[in-house]
Amino acid sequence: MKVVVQVVEKIISEAHIHIPDGLTEDAIKHHIVGLYNSGEITSDLNIFQVDFESISATIVQQPQEAV
C-alpha cells in the first residue's frame, strides 16, 4: 500500500539586520524588501518558530501485481 502524506506547517523565520538611521517607515519597508529580494538576508534567516497547521494522508491505489 502506498500512502501520500502531506504536512502543512507555518514557519516563522527571524533575521537581525541593521537599517540606516533617518529612514521613514515606508523607506524602511522598501529597504527590507530590497534586501530580501536580492537574497542578502536569506542566509541570515533562522527558524524561530514552526507551527503545525494540518496533516493529511491519501491512499494511492496500485494495480495488482501479476502472480
Protein Blocks (a to p, Z undefined) as FASTA:
>chain_A
ZZdddddddddddddddddehiafklmmmmmmmmmmnommmmmpccfbdcdfbdcddddd
dddddZZ
